[in-house]
Amino acid sequence: MSVDTYAHKTNLKLYELLRHDGAEILVAKNLVSQAASVTLVLKKFLMFKWLKVNTALYGHST
């Protein structure tokens, strides 16, 4: 996984743009086509932030 807050000059052909609660999220197209679900969890404590991504692929039980 890669997290970047500046994607102005990035080639976005390989990504699909998803919008949720005011956030724009770029997800690789091959992940979108194979994922049964993608869950994003953002946790904050003081000035620290953690982003956790959980994915469940089709055909996998875990």
PDB file with SEQRES, HELIX, SHEET and CRYST1 records, atoms N, CA, C and O in Angstrom:
SEQRES   1 A   62  MET SER VAL ASP THR TYR ALA HIS LYS THR ASN LEU LYS          
SEQRES   2 A   62  LEU TYR GLU LEU LEU ARG HIS ASP GLY ALA GLU ILE LEU          
SEQRES   3 A   62  VAL ALA LYS ASN LEU VAL SER GLN ALA ALA SER VAL THR          
SEQRES   4 A   62  LEU VAL LEU LYS LYS PHE LEU MET PHE LYS TRP LEU LYS          
SEQRES   5 A   62  VAL ASN THR ALA LEU TYR GLY HIS SER THR                      
HELIX    1 AA1 LYS A   29  GLN A   34  1                                   6    
SHEET    1 AA1 2 TYR A  15  HIS A  20  0                                        
SHEET    2 AA1 2 ALA A  23  ALA A  28 -1                                        
SHEET    1 AA2 2 ALA A  35  PHE A  45  0                                        
SHEET    2 AA2 2 PHE A  48  LEU A  57 -1                                        
CRYST1    1.000    1.000    1.000  90.00  90.00  90.00 P 1           1          
ATOM      1  N   MET A   1       0.839  -1.161   0.000  1.00  0.00           N  
ATOM      2  CA  MET A   1       0.000   0.000   0.000  1.00  0.00           C  
ATOM      3  C   MET A   1       0.888   1.228   0.000  1.00  0.00           C  
ATOM      4  O   MET A   1       1.963   1.238   0.601  1.00  0.00           O  
ATOM      5  N   SER A   2       0.424   2.259  -0.681  1.00  0.00           N  
ATOM      6  CA  SER A   2       1.143   3.521  -0.718  1.00  0.00           C  
ATOM      7  C   SER A   2       0.176   4.643  -0.380  1.00  0.00           C  
ATOM      8  O   SER A   2      -0.953   4.672  -0.868  1.00  0.00           O  
ATOM      9  N   VAL A   3       0.622   5.550   0.445  1.00  0.00           N  
ATOM     10  CA  VAL A   3      -0.202   6.693   0.826  1.00  0.00           C  
ATOM     11  C   VAL A   3       0.555   7.948   0.430  1.00  0.00           C  
ATOM     12  O   VAL A   3       1.720   8.125   0.789  1.00  0.00           O  
ATOM     13  N   ASP A   4      -0.122   8.823  -0.317  1.00  0.00           N  
ATOM     14  CA  ASP A   4       0.486  10.070  -0.749  1.00  0.00           C  
ATOM     15  C   ASP A   4      -0.589  11.142  -0.751  1.00  0.00           C  
ATOM     16  O   ASP A   4      -1.705  10.912  -1.216  1.00  0.00           O  
ATOM     17  N   THR A   5      -0.256  12.296  -0.240  1.00  0.00           N  
ATOM     18  CA  THR A   5      -1.238  13.384  -0.207  1.00  0.00           C  
ATOM     19  C   THR A   5      -1.080  14.324  -1.396  1.00  0.00           C  
ATOM     20  O   THR A   5      -1.865  15.260  -1.545  1.00  0.00           O  
ATOM     21  N   TYR A   6      -0.079  14.094  -2.248  1.00  0.00           N  
ATOM     22  CA  TYR A   6       0.159  14.937  -3.413  1.00  0.00           C  
ATOM     23  C   TYR A   6       0.322  14.047  -4.630  1.00  0.00           C  
ATOM     24  O   TYR A   6       1.362  13.411  -4.800  1.00  0.00           O  
ATOM     25  N   ALA A   7      -0.693  13.998  -5.477  1.00  0.00           N  
ATOM     26  CA  ALA A   7      -0.652  13.144  -6.664  1.00  0.00           C  
ATOM     27  C   ALA A   7      -0.877  13.969  -7.923  1.00  0.00           C  
ATOM     28  O   ALA A   7      -1.454  13.478  -8.893  1.00  0.00           O  
ATOM     29  N   HIS A   8      -0.424  15.218  -7.913  1.00  0.00           N  
ATOM     30  CA  HIS A   8      -0.697  16.130  -9.022  1.00  0.00           C  
ATOM     31  C   HIS A   8      -0.096  15.651 -10.346  1.00  0.00           C  
ATOM     32  O   HIS A   8      -0.767  15.714 -11.376  1.00  0.00           O  
ATOM     33  N   LYS A   9       1.132  15.182 -10.343  1.00  0.00           N  
ATOM     34  CA  LYS A   9       1.792  14.778 -11.583  1.00  0.00           C  
ATOM     35  C   LYS A   9       1.815  13.269 -11.776  1.00  0.00           C  
ATOM     36  O   LYS A   9       2.534  12.768 -12.640  1.00  0.00           O  
ATOM     37  N   THR A  10       1.053  12.551 -10.998  1.00  0.00           N  
ATOM     38  CA  THR A  10       1.050  11.094 -11.063  1.00  0.00           C  
ATOM     39  C   THR A  10       0.191  10.607 -12.227  1.00  0.00           C  
ATOM     40  O   THR A  10      -0.859  11.184 -12.508  1.00  0.00           O  
ATOM     41  N   ASN A  11       0.629   9.558 -12.897  1.00  0.00           N  
ATOM     42  CA  ASN A  11      -0.156   8.931 -13.950  1.00  0.00           C  
ATOM     43  C   ASN A  11      -1.286   8.144 -13.283  1.00  0.00           C  
ATOM     44  O   ASN A  11      -1.025   7.145 -12.613  1.00  0.00           O  
ATOM     45  N   LEU A  12      -2.515   8.573 -13.454  1.00  0.00           N  
ATOM     46  CA  LEU A  12      -3.656   7.979 -12.758  1.00  0.00           C  
ATOM     47  C   LEU A  12      -4.404   6.947 -13.594  1.00  0.00           C  
ATOM     48  O   LEU A  12      -5.495   6.524 -13.210  1.00  0.00           O  
ATOM     49  N   LYS A  13      -3.842   6.531 -14.729  1.00  0.00           N  
ATOM     50  CA  LYS A  13      -4.519   5.568 -15.595  1.00  0.00           C  
ATOM     51  C   LYS A  13      -4.731   4.220 -14.916  1.00  0.00           C  
ATOM     52  O   LYS A  13      -5.697   3.522 -15.223  1.00  0.00           O  
ATOM     53  N   LEU A  14      -3.844   3.844 -13.998  1.00  0.00           N  
ATOM     54  CA  LEU A  14      -3.925   2.532 -13.350  1.00  0.00           C  
ATOM     55  C   LEU A  14      -4.758   2.554 -12.072  1.00  0.00           C  
ATOM     56  O   LEU A  14      -4.847   1.544 -11.374  1.00  0.00           O  
ATOM     57  N   TYR A  15      -5.367   3.699 -11.760  1.00  0.00           N  
ATOM     58  CA  TYR A  15      -6.108   3.845 -10.507  1.00  0.00           C  
ATOM     59  C   TYR A  15      -7.547   4.255 -10.765  1.00  0.00           C  
ATOM     60  O   TYR A  15      -7.860   4.895 -11.768  1.00  0.00           O  
ATOM     61  N   GLU A  16      -8.396   3.880  -9.856  1.00  0.00           N  
ATOM     62  CA  GLU A  16      -9.792   4.321  -9.886  1.00  0.00           C  
ATOM     63  C   GLU A  16     -10.002   5.265  -8.713  1.00  0.00           C  
ATOM     64  O   GLU A  16      -9.589   4.979  -7.589  1.00  0.00           O  
ATOM     65  N   LEU A  17     -10.648   6.389  -8.986  1.00  0.00           N  
ATOM     66  CA  LEU A  17     -10.872   7.398  -7.963  1.00  0.00           C  
ATOM     67  C   LEU A  17     -12.192   7.115  -7.247  1.00  0.00           C  
ATOM     68  O   LEU A  17     -13.248   7.055  -7.877  1.00  0.00           O  
ATOM     69  N   LEU A  18     -12.123   6.945  -5.944  1.00  0.00           N  
ATOM     70  CA  LEU A  18     -13.309   6.737  -5.121  1.00  0.00           C  
ATOM     71  C   LEU A  18     -13.426   7.906  -4.160  1.00  0.00           C  
ATOM     72  O   LEU A  18     -12.422   8.383  -3.630  1.00  0.00           O  
ATOM     73  N   ARG A  19     -14.653   8.371  -3.934  1.00  0.00           N  
ATOM     74  CA  ARG A  19     -14.879   9.483  -3.009  1.00  0.00           C  
ATOM     75  C   ARG A  19     -15.750   8.994  -1.857  1.00  0.00           C  
ATOM     76  O   ARG A  19     -16.745   8.298  -2.062  1.00  0.00           O  
ATOM     77  N   HIS A  20     -15.355   9.373  -0.636  1.00  0.00           N  
ATOM     78  CA  HIS A  20     -16.114   8.978   0.541  1.00  0.00           C  
ATOM     79  C   HIS A  20     -15.899   9.994   1.646  1.00  0.00           C  
ATOM     80  O   HIS A  20     -14.758  10.252   2.030  1.00  0.00           O  
ATOM     81  N   ASP A  21     -16.962  10.570   2.161  1.00  0.00           N  
ATOM     82  CA  ASP A  21     -16.919  11.533   3.269  1.00  0.00           C  
ATOM     83  C   ASP A  21     -15.904  12.654   3.054  1.00  0.00           C  
ATOM     84  O   ASP A  21     -15.156  13.004   3.968  1.00  0.00           O  
ATOM     85  N   GLY A  22     -15.880  13.212   1.848  1.00  0.00           N  
ATOM     86  CA  GLY A  22     -14.987  14.323   1.567  1.00  0.00           C  
ATOM     87  C   GLY A  22     -13.564  13.945   1.240  1.00  0.00           C  
ATOM     88  O   GLY A  22     -12.745  14.824   0.969  1.00  0.00           O  
ATOM     89  N   ALA A  23     -13.238  12.651   1.255  1.00  0.00           N  
ATOM     90  CA  ALA A  23     -11.884  12.191   0.934  1.00  0.00           C  
ATOM     91  C   ALA A  23     -11.887  11.563  -0.452  1.00  0.00           C  
ATOM     92  O   ALA A  23     -12.839  10.883  -0.834  1.00  0.00           O  
ATOM     93  N   GLU A  24     -10.822  11.794  -1.193  1.00  0.00           N  
ATOM     94  CA  GLU A  24     -10.625  11.143  -2.483  1.00  0.00           C  
ATOM     95  C   GLU A  24      -9.568  10.060  -2.313  1.00  0.00           C  
ATOM     96  O   GLU A  24      -8.472  10.315  -1.814  1.00  0.00           O  
ATOM     97  N   ILE A  25      -9.913   8.851  -2.733  1.00  0.00           N  
ATOM     98  CA  ILE A  25      -9.039   7.703  -2.532  1.00  0.00           C  
ATOM     99  C   ILE A  25      -8.735   7.080  -3.887  1.00  0.00           C  
ATOM    100  O   ILE A  25      -9.646   6.776  -4.657  1.00  0.00           O  
ATOM    101  N   LEU A  26      -7.446   6.891  -4.174  1.00  0.00           N  
ATOM    102  CA  LEU A  26      -7.030   6.227  -5.401  1.00  0.00           C  
ATOM    103  C   LEU A  26      -6.752   4.759  -5.078  1.00  0.00           C  
ATOM    104  O   LEU A  26      -5.932   4.438  -4.218  1.00  0.00           O  
ATOM    105  N   VAL A  27      -7.455   3.881  -5.789  1.00  0.00           N  
ATOM    106  CA  VAL A  27      -7.305   2.439  -5.580  1.00  0.00           C  
ATOM    107  C   VAL A  27      -6.889   1.820  -6.910  1.00  0.00           C  
ATOM    108  O   VAL A  27      -7.454   2.142  -7.956  1.00  0.00           O  
ATOM    109  N   ALA A  28      -5.906   0.935  -6.867  1.00  0.00           N  
ATOM    110  CA  ALA A  28      -5.447   0.262  -8.084  1.00  0.00           C  
ATOM    111  C   ALA A  28      -6.606  -0.487  -8.731  1.00  0.00           C  
ATOM    112  O   ALA A  28      -7.367  -1.174  -8.049  1.00  0.00           O  
ATOM    113  N   LYS A  29      -6.737  -0.351 -10.046  1.00  0.00           N  
ATOM    114  CA  LYS A  29      -7.862  -0.971 -10.761  1.00  0.00           C  
ATOM    115  C   LYS A  29      -7.883  -2.483 -10.607  1.00  0.00           C  
ATOM    116  O   LYS A  29      -8.961  -3.073 -10.535  1.00  0.00           O  
ATOM    117  N   ASN A  30      -6.712  -3.131 -10.554  1.00  0.00           N  
ATOM    118  CA  ASN A  30      -6.707  -4.581 -10.388  1.00  0.00           C  
ATOM    119  C   ASN A  30      -7.212  -4.973  -8.993  1.00  0.00           C  
ATOM    120  O   ASN A  30      -7.782  -6.052  -8.838  1.00  0.00           O  
ATOM    121  N   LEU A  31      -7.019  -4.131  -7.986  1.00  0.00           N  
ATOM    122  CA  LEU A  31      -7.570  -4.414  -6.660  1.00  0.00           C  
ATOM    123  C   LEU A  31      -9.085  -4.229  -6.664  1.00  0.00           C  
ATOM    124  O   LEU A  31      -9.809  -5.018  -6.056  1.00  0.00           O  
ATOM    125  N   VAL A  32      -9.565  -3.197  -7.341  1.00  0.00           N  
ATOM    126  CA  VAL A  32     -11.006  -2.939  -7.407  1.00  0.00           C  
ATOM    127  C   VAL A  32     -11.728  -4.111  -8.059  1.00  0.00           C  
ATOM    128  O   VAL A  32     -12.802  -4.506  -7.606  1.00  0.00           O  
ATOM    129  N   SER A  33     -11.149  -4.669  -9.119  1.00  0.00           N  
ATOM    130  CA  SER A  33     -11.812  -5.764  -9.829  1.00  0.00           C  
ATOM    131  C   SER A  33     -11.773  -7.078  -9.055  1.00  0.00           C  
ATOM    132  O   SER A  33     -12.603  -7.953  -9.304  1.00  0.00           O  
ATOM    133  N   GLN A  34     -10.822  -7.246  -8.114  1.00  0.00           N  
ATOM    134  CA  GLN A  34     -10.684  -8.502  -7.381  1.00  0.00           C  
ATOM    135  C   GLN A  34     -11.184  -8.439  -5.941  1.00  0.00           C  
ATOM    136  O   GLN A  34     -11.250  -9.467  -5.267  1.00  0.00           O  
ATOM    137  N   ALA A  35     -11.531  -7.268  -5.470  1.00  0.00           N  
ATOM    138  CA  ALA A  35     -11.886  -7.117  -4.057  1.00  0.00           C  
ATOM    139  C   ALA A  35     -13.383  -7.290  -3.828  1.00  0.00           C  
ATOM    140  O   ALA A  35     -14.206  -6.721  -4.546  1.00  0.00           O  
ATOM    141  N   ALA A  36     -13.719  -8.077  -2.824  1.00  0.00           N  
ATOM    142  CA  ALA A  36     -15.104  -8.191  -2.386  1.00  0.00           C  
ATOM    143  C   ALA A  36     -15.443  -7.006  -1.493  1.00  0.00           C  
ATOM    144  O   ALA A  36     -16.574  -6.520  -1.500  1.00  0.00           O  
ATOM    145  N   SER A  37     -14.454  -6.538  -0.718  1.00  0.00           N  
ATOM    146  CA  SER A  37     -14.656  -5.357   0.125  1.00  0.00           C  
ATOM    147  C   SER A  37     -13.315  -4.711   0.441  1.00  0.00           C  
ATOM    148  O   SER A  37     -12.283  -5.378   0.509  1.00  0.00           O  
ATOM    149  N   VAL A  38     -13.356  -3.394   0.632  1.00  0.00           N  
ATOM    150  CA  VAL A  38     -12.195  -2.626   1.058  1.00  0.00           C  
ATOM    151  C   VAL A  38     -12.665  -1.724   2.186  1.00  0.00           C  
ATOM    152  O   VAL A  38     -13.619  -0.963   2.022  1.00  0.00           O  
ATOM    153  N   THR A  39     -11.999  -1.806   3.331  1.00  0.00           N  
ATOM    154  CA  THR A  39     -12.365  -1.004   4.491  1.00  0.00           C  
ATOM    155  C   THR A  39     -11.188  -0.116   4.878  1.00  0.00           C  
ATOM    156  O   THR A  39     -10.063  -0.593   5.029  1.00  0.00           O  
ATOM    157  N   LEU A  40     -11.455   1.168   5.034  1.00  0.00           N  
ATOM    158  CA  LEU A  40     -10.435   2.117   5.468  1.00  0.00           C  
ATOM    159  C   LEU A  40     -10.758   2.552   6.879  1.00  0.00           C  
ATOM    160  O   LEU A  40     -11.899   2.896   7.190  1.00  0.00           O  
ATOM    161  N   VAL A  41      -9.742   2.536   7.739  1.00  0.00           N  
ATOM    162  CA  VAL A  41      -9.910   2.953   9.129  1.00  0.00           C  
ATOM    163  C   VAL A  41      -8.857   4.016   9.420  1.00  0.00           C  
ATOM    164  O   VAL A  41      -7.661   3.771   9.263  1.00  0.00           O  
ATOM    165  N   LEU A  42      -9.301   5.191   9.843  1.00  0.00           N  
ATOM    166  CA  LEU A  42      -8.391   6.264  10.205  1.00  0.00           C  
ATOM    167  C   LEU A  42      -8.485   6.482  11.708  1.00  0.00           C  
ATOM    168  O   LEU A  42      -9.562   6.723  12.252  1.00  0.00           O  
ATOM    169  N   LYS A  43      -7.331   6.391  12.369  1.00  0.00           N  
ATOM    170  CA  LYS A  43      -7.273   6.625  13.813  1.00  0.00           C  
ATOM    171  C   LYS A  43      -6.372   7.815  14.068  1.00  0.00           C  
ATOM    172  O   LYS A  43      -5.335   7.978  13.425  1.00  0.00           O  
ATOM    173  N   LYS A  44      -6.783   8.648  15.021  1.00  0.00           N  
ATOM    174  CA  LYS A  44      -5.995   9.824  15.372  1.00  0.00           C  
ATOM    175  C   LYS A  44      -5.761   9.852  16.871  1.00  0.00           C  
ATOM    176  O   LYS A  44      -6.647   9.525  17.660  1.00  0.00           O  
ATOM    177  N   PHE A  45      -4.558  10.247  17.248  1.00  0.00           N  
ATOM    178  CA  PHE A  45      -4.212  10.465  18.644  1.00  0.00           C  
ATOM    179  C   PHE A  45      -3.257  11.651  18.678  1.00  0.00           C  
ATOM    180  O   PHE A  45      -2.139  11.570  18.169  1.00  0.00           O  
ATOM    181  N   LEU A  46      -3.697  12.739  19.272  1.00  0.00           N  
ATOM    182  CA  LEU A  46      -2.942  13.984  19.293  1.00  0.00           C  
ATOM    183  C   LEU A  46      -2.574  14.380  17.869  1.00  0.00           C  
ATOM    184  O   LEU A  46      -3.466  14.640  17.061  1.00  0.00           O  
ATOM    185  N   MET A  47      -1.293  14.432  17.539  1.00  0.00           N  
ATOM    186  CA  MET A  47      -0.897  14.821  16.182  1.00  0.00           C  
ATOM    187  C   MET A  47      -0.588  13.616  15.291  1.00  0.00           C  
ATOM    188  O   MET A  47      -0.200  13.802  14.137  1.00  0.00           O  
ATOM    189  N   PHE A  48      -0.746  12.398  15.786  1.00  0.00           N  
ATOM    190  CA  PHE A  48      -0.432  11.196  15.031  1.00  0.00           C  
ATOM    191  C   PHE A  48      -1.688  10.651  14.356  1.00  0.00           C  
ATOM    192  O   PHE A  48      -2.777  10.676  14.928  1.00  0.00           O  
ATOM    193  N   LYS A  49      -1.517  10.162  13.137  1.00  0.00           N  
ATOM    194  CA  LYS A  49      -2.622   9.565  12.394  1.00  0.00           C  
ATOM    195  C   LYS A  49      -2.175   8.219  11.839  1.00  0.00           C  
ATOM    196  O   LYS A  49      -1.043   8.075  11.379  1.00  0.00           O  
ATOM    197  N   TRP A  50      -3.052   7.251  11.883  1.00  0.00           N  
ATOM    198  CA  TRP A  50      -2.803   5.926  11.320  1.00  0.00           C  
ATOM    199  C   TRP A  50      -3.905   5.610  10.324  1.00  0.00           C  
ATOM    200  O   TRP A  50      -5.085   5.829  10.596  1.00  0.00           O  
ATOM    201  N   LEU A  51      -3.513   5.099   9.185  1.00  0.00           N  
ATOM    202  CA  LEU A  51      -4.473   4.667   8.174  1.00  0.00           C  
ATOM    203  C   LEU A  51      -4.305   3.165   8.006  1.00  0.00           C  
ATOM    204  O   LEU A  51      -3.208   2.676   7.735  1.00  0.00           O  
ATOM    205  N   LYS A  52      -5.396   2.447   8.169  1.00  0.00           N  
ATOM    206  CA  LYS A  52      -5.371   0.994   8.041  1.00  0.00           C  
ATOM    207  C   LYS A  52      -6.334   0.607   6.929  1.00  0.00           C  
ATOM    208  O   LYS A  52      -7.463   1.095   6.874  1.00  0.00           O  
ATOM    209  N   VAL A  53      -5.880  -0.270   6.049  1.00  0.00           N  
ATOM    210  CA  VAL A  53      -6.690  -0.736   4.933  1.00  0.00           C  
ATOM    211  C   VAL A  53      -6.876  -2.229   5.063  1.00  0.00           C  
ATOM    212  O   VAL A  53      -5.903  -2.981   5.123  1.00  0.00           O  
ATOM    213  N   ASN A  54      -8.123  -2.661   5.108  1.00  0.00           N  
ATOM    214  CA  ASN A  54      -8.453  -4.088   5.141  1.00  0.00           C  
ATOM    215  C   ASN A  54      -9.156  -4.435   3.834  1.00  0.00           C  
ATOM    216  O   ASN A  54     -10.094  -3.755   3.418  1.00  0.00           O  
ATOM    217  N   THR A  55      -8.687  -5.502   3.194  1.00  0.00           N  
ATOM    218  CA  THR A  55      -9.326  -5.937   1.948  1.00  0.00           C  
ATOM    219  C   THR A  55      -9.697  -7.413   2.058  1.00  0.00           C  
ATOM    220  O   THR A  55      -9.011  -8.200   2.708  1.00  0.00           O  
ATOM    221  N   ALA A  56     -10.779  -7.755   1.418  1.00  0.00           N  
ATOM    222  CA  ALA A  56     -11.190  -9.160   1.305  1.00  0.00           C  
ATOM    223  C   ALA A  56     -11.335  -9.450  -0.193  1.00  0.00           C  
ATOM    224  O   ALA A  56     -12.155  -8.844  -0.883  1.00  0.00           O  
ATOM    225  N   LEU A  57     -10.524 -10.385  -0.673  1.00  0.00           N  
ATOM    226  CA  LEU A  57     -10.557 -10.725  -2.085  1.00  0.00           C  
ATOM    227  C   LEU A  57     -11.582 -11.819  -2.346  1.00  0.00           C  
ATOM    228  O   LEU A  57     -11.851 -12.653  -1.481  1.00  0.00           O  
ATOM    229  N   TYR A  58     -12.147 -11.805  -3.544  1.00  0.00           N  
ATOM    230  CA  TYR A  58     -13.080 -12.860  -3.937  1.00  0.00           C  
ATOM    231  C   TYR A  58     -12.379 -14.209  -3.895  1.00  0.00           C  
ATOM    232  O   TYR A  58     -11.246 -14.332  -4.362  1.00  0.00           O  
ATOM    233  N   GLY A  59     -13.027 -15.204  -3.352  1.00  0.00           N  
ATOM    234  CA  GLY A  59     -12.475 -16.547  -3.306  1.00  0.00           C  
ATOM    235  C   GLY A  59     -11.565 -16.827  -2.127  1.00  0.00           C  
ATOM    236  O   GLY A  59     -11.031 -17.930  -2.014  1.00  0.00           O  
ATOM    237  N   HIS A  60     -11.373 -15.848  -1.237  1.00  0.00           N  
ATOM    238  CA  HIS A  60     -10.543 -16.034  -0.047  1.00  0.00           C  
ATOM    239  C   HIS A  60     -11.399 -15.843   1.191  1.00  0.00           C  
ATOM    240  O   HIS A  60     -12.189 -14.903   1.275  1.00  0.00           O  
ATOM    241  N   SER A  61     -11.236 -16.729   2.133  1.00  0.00           N  
ATOM    242  CA  SER A  61     -12.089 -16.675   3.325  1.00  0.00           C  
ATOM    243  C   SER A  61     -11.578 -15.696   4.375  1.00  0.00           C  
ATOM    244  O   SER A  61     -12.350 -15.277   5.238  1.00  0.00           O  
ATOM    245  N   THR A  62     -10.298 -15.318   4.331  1.00  0.00           N  
ATOM    246  CA  THR A  62      -9.770 -14.386   5.343  1.00  0.00           C  
ATOM    247  C   THR A  62      -9.320 -13.099   4.718  1.00  0.00           C  
ATOM    248  O   THR A  62      -8.850 -12.204   5.420  1.00  0.00           O  
TER     249      THR A  62                                                      
END                                                                             
